[in-house]
Amino acid sequence: MHNIFVDFFKSIRIFNVLAIACAQWIVSIVLKDSVFIAFFYTFLLSSMGYLQNNILDYNLDTLGKKRTNQFLTAYFNPLKNLIFGIHIFVSISTIYFLWNGNIIHGCMILANWFLLNLYNYFLKKYPLIGNITVALLSSNVILYIFWLQDNLNPANGLFLGFIFVLSLLREIVKDIEDKDVDMHYGYQTLPILLPLNIVKAITSFLSFIILCILLFMEFPLWGKGLVSLLMLLQIGSTFKNHISLASTLLKAIFFIGIVILGVKI
C-alpha cells in the first residue's frame, strides 16, 4: 500500500505540480477569485497531463526506470476513465467561461488543454516541435497570471521569453538523458537524429540566448550573477555528460528566476 501511495504522487509529479502552483502564487500581485480559478485549472490540467503521459508511456517508463508503477498497474482502466471525465469537465468549463465573456480563463484553459493533448498523443516523439510545445506550456503558466492581473508589459514579456527558452533548453537536455529508452520506442528526438556534439552545441546556443535575455531583464545584479553562474555550471555539466545534474540546474534556475521576479514585483 505504501508503494502504491508513493507511486500515485509520482504519477502526477506532485513536486512539479506544487512548484507550478507556487510559481503562479509568487508572481501574483493580488490574490482574488480569478487567480484562485487559475490556480485550480492549472493544477488540474498539470496533474492530468502528467498522469495521462505516464499512462501512455507505461511500458517506456517501466523499461527506463526498471520497475513497475504499482499505482498505474492497479488502477489503469479507472484512471483512463478519470482522465476522460476531466476532459469533459474542462470542455464544459471552457464553454462556460467563453459563453460568459471571461475570455482570459476560456482561452488559457483551452490553449493549455489543447497543447497538453497534442504533446502527449502526437508531438513528444518528434524533434524540436515537442520541446517547443512543452516550453509554451511552461511560459503559459506565468502568462496566465500576468494576463489576469493586467500585468503584461515589456519587462514581463522579456521574462516570459526567458522562461520559454529555458524550458526549451531543459527539454532538449532531458531528451539527451532519455536517449536510449526513447530510441527503443521509436522516438525521433534531436539526440537520436543528430550527433551528440551537435545537440550539445544547440544547448550552448540556447544557453547563450538565455544569458543575453538576462542582460536586459530587470533583475537585481545579484540575481543576474546567480542565474549566470548556474547557467555556466549547466553548460559545463552538459558537455561533461553530467546530464542529470544539468537538468536539475535548469529546474533550479527556473524557480530562482520566479522568486527573483516575485521579489521585484
Secondary structure, 3 states (H helix, E strand, C coil): CHHHHHHHHHHCCHHHHHHHHHHHHHCCCCCCHHHHHHHHHHHHHHHHHHHHHHHHCHHHHHHHHCCCCHHHHHCHHHHHHHHHHHHHHHHHHHHHHHHCCCHHHHHHHHHHHHHHHHHHHCHHHCCCHHHHHHHHHHHHHHHHHHHHCCCCCHHHHHHHHHHHHHHHHHHHHHHHHCHHHHHHCCCCCHHHHCCHHHHHHHHHHHHHHHHHHHHHCCCCHHHHHHHHHHHHHHHHHHHCCCHHHHHHHHHHHHHHHHHHHHHHC
